[in-house]
């Protein structure tokens, strides 16, 4: 762990055995850290060394703080301990498909300890870290504060509204509206799911739905057919899923911003191709409002060009993940 990283929070130290550091327990200090390509939970050891685990996105400082509390209940630290603690600290693990991390961790520390940690008030130090670092290139996520207000571990205050954080009541009303929107596209969503071999309910389709909601808010349907809207949402959803997968394995991901950009570009082309293939299979029988079909039917190349242009138009660079993770 590099001391140049930004440390937002240091929890109380605890004693634990650490893999590769002998059989005797040593002092471990868990921290919440932040850097350009990763944000999460780390541990400093009494010899001055340490380890860290985090994701590029989402940058959830509250989950990372709870991870520092969870780690203090471990009597041994293994390679996977930090990621397990972080995912167990999420407010809604079932929505993030991380039960495989959470259930063993709860069994390890005990349900009573887990429930106590999940009900602890969020420290003001963490709240300030979220609010005061929004000018960073990769700012902490704001939505975890809404989650905590809902369950009572943070009390609502005007400062949150001023920062653009939504109150749970506003979120609930928005979710009802979004559910109605998704229902209106259900037949096409089922078709896309089947054609791309994605289970109808999975993280990939969740990312697609998030992109779809963004496109509906941008009134894309006024200029394009529902099929084109779903195809573009599918491409954006696949890119977002790829970015999320890379964030789960930062050590295996790109080491520089240039490498990251090259990987995203490769995935983008694959996502456009996959969506274009689906689009041409459902393109007969409806009229295009903004695309003149050549030779009487939409070709694969036509569809690829269309989706590539619309991707840039509706999701400018650096917005693919941000605007497709709202489902």
Helices and strands as residue ranges (DSSP letters): E 6-10, E 14-18, E 26-35, E 38-45, E 50-55, H 61-71, E 76-77, H 81-88, G 93-96, H 99-109, H 111-118, H 124-131, H 143-151, H 158-162, H 168-184, H 186-195, H 203-217, G 220-222, H 226-248, G 250-252, H 257-281, G 294-296, H 300-314
